[in-house]
Amino acid sequence: MVFREIDDDLWEIVQKYLPPTKPHIGRPRCDPRGLINGILYVLTTGCSWLDVPVKYGTKSTVHRYHLELCEKGVYQAIFLDLLRSGYEIKKIDLSHCSTDTKDIQAKKGDRLAMMAIKK
């Protein structure tokens, strides 16, 4: 899959949800846009964190930022905002979406079966 950095329109939406940068004490934090592009590079290409291009930050910095965003629920907020605006401007094509089921607990298929019945 080809990786494209986020454009200015998308960045305007994403940056609203990012944690504020801390006051300048010690080493300044890397550029948040670069870190987001580094995260998206890994998620889009499927490479490991070790293969993040240096222009986005060090592999450990990009990965640590990704974990911080996960813990704070930032991805969910961004996704919901993009979903709402995407439906309005018709930029999101959900026919190419998929679900990763590795996090769904389904001992002996009970939970998945119940979910299918409820629908």
VEXDREN-2710 file (C-alpha; in Angstrom, 1 decimal):
% VEXDREN-2710
k/r/px/py/pz
1/MET/0.0/0.0/0.0
2/VAL/1.3/3.5/-0.8
3/PHE/1.8/5.9/2.1
4/ARG/0.8/9.5/1.8
5/GLU/1.4/12.0/4.5
6/ILE/-1.7/13.7/5.9
7/ASP/-2.7/16.9/4.1
8/ASP/-3.5/20.2/5.7
9/ASP/-7.2/19.7/5.8
10/LEU/-6.9/16.4/7.7
11/TRP/-4.2/17.8/9.9
12/GLU/-6.6/20.6/11.0
13/ILE/-9.0/18.0/12.2
14/VAL/-6.4/15.7/13.8
15/GLN/-4.5/18.4/15.7
16/LYS/-7.6/19.4/17.7
17/TYR/-7.5/16.1/19.6
18/LEU/-3.7/15.8/20.2
19/PRO/-2.5/16.3/23.8
20/PRO/-1.1/19.8/24.4
21/THR/2.7/20.1/24.1
22/LYS/4.4/20.5/27.5
23/PRO/6.1/23.8/28.4
24/HIS/9.7/23.9/27.3
25/ILE/11.7/22.1/30.0
26/GLY/14.5/19.9/28.8
27/ARG/14.4/18.5/25.3
28/PRO/11.5/19.8/23.2
29/ARG/9.0/17.2/21.9
30/CYS/9.2/16.3/18.3
31/ASP/6.8/17.9/15.8
32/PRO/3.4/16.3/16.4
33/ARG/2.6/16.2/12.7
34/GLY/5.8/14.3/12.0
35/LEU/5.0/11.8/14.8
36/ILE/1.4/11.3/13.4
37/ASN/2.9/10.7/9.9
38/GLY/5.3/8.2/11.5
39/ILE/2.5/6.3/13.1
40/LEU/0.4/6.4/9.9
41/TYR/3.5/5.1/8.0
42/VAL/3.7/2.0/10.2
43/LEU/0.0/1.4/10.2
44/THR/-0.3/1.9/6.4
45/THR/2.7/0.0/5.2
46/GLY/2.6/-2.7/7.8
47/CYS/6.3/-2.4/8.7
48/SER/7.6/-2.6/12.2
49/TRP/8.3/0.3/14.4
50/LEU/12.0/-0.3/13.7
51/ASP/11.5/0.8/10.1
52/VAL/10.0/4.2/10.8
53/PRO/11.8/6.8/8.6
54/VAL/14.1/9.1/10.6
55/LYS/12.3/12.2/9.2
56/TYR/9.3/11.4/11.4
57/GLY/11.3/10.9/14.6
58/THR/13.1/8.0/16.3
59/LYS/11.3/4.7/16.3
60/SER/10.9/4.8/20.1
61/THR/9.5/8.4/20.1
62/VAL/7.0/7.6/17.4
63/HIS/5.9/4.3/19.2
64/ARG/5.7/6.0/22.6
65/TYR/3.5/8.8/21.1
66/HIS/1.3/6.1/19.5
67/LEU/0.9/4.4/22.9
68/GLU/0.1/7.8/24.6
69/LEU/-2.6/8.5/22.0
70/CYS/-4.0/5.0/22.5
71/GLU/-4.2/5.4/26.3
72/LYS/-5.9/8.8/26.1
73/GLY/-8.5/7.6/23.6
74/VAL/-7.4/10.1/21.0
75/TYR/-7.8/7.8/18.0
76/GLN/-11.5/7.2/18.8
77/ALA/-12.2/10.9/19.0
78/ILE/-10.4/11.5/15.7
79/PHE/-12.1/8.7/14.0
80/LEU/-15.6/9.8/15.1
81/ASP/-14.9/13.3/14.0
82/LEU/-13.6/12.1/10.6
83/LEU/-16.6/9.8/10.3
84/ARG/-19.0/12.6/10.9
85/SER/-17.4/15.0/8.5
86/GLY/-16.6/12.3/6.0
87/TYR/-20.3/11.4/5.7
88/GLU/-21.1/15.0/5.1
89/ILE/-18.4/15.6/2.5
90/LYS/-18.5/12.1/1.0
91/LYS/-14.7/11.5/1.4
92/ILE/-14.9/8.3/3.4
93/ASP/-15.6/5.1/1.5
94/LEU/-16.6/2.5/4.0
95/SER/-16.7/-0.3/1.5
96/HIS/-12.9/-0.7/2.1
97/CYS/-13.2/-0.9/5.9
98/SER/-12.5/-4.1/7.8
99/THR/-12.5/-5.2/11.5
100/ASP/-9.6/-6.7/13.3
101/THR/-11.2/-9.4/15.5
102/LYS/-8.2/-10.4/17.5
103/ASP/-9.4/-8.3/20.4
104/ILE/-12.9/-9.8/20.5
105/GLN/-13.1/-12.4/23.3
106/ALA/-15.0/-15.4/22.0
107/LYS/-14.5/-18.5/24.1
108/LYS/-16.1/-21.4/22.2
109/GLY/-17.8/-18.9/19.9
110/ASP/-20.4/-17.9/22.6
111/ARG/-19.9/-14.1/22.4
112/LEU/-19.7/-14.0/18.6
113/ALA/-22.7/-16.1/18.3
114/MET/-24.7/-13.9/20.6
115/MET/-23.6/-10.8/18.7
116/ALA/-24.8/-12.4/15.5
117/ILE/-28.2/-13.2/17.0
118/LYS/-28.7/-9.7/18.4
119/LYS/-28.3/-8.2/14.9
END
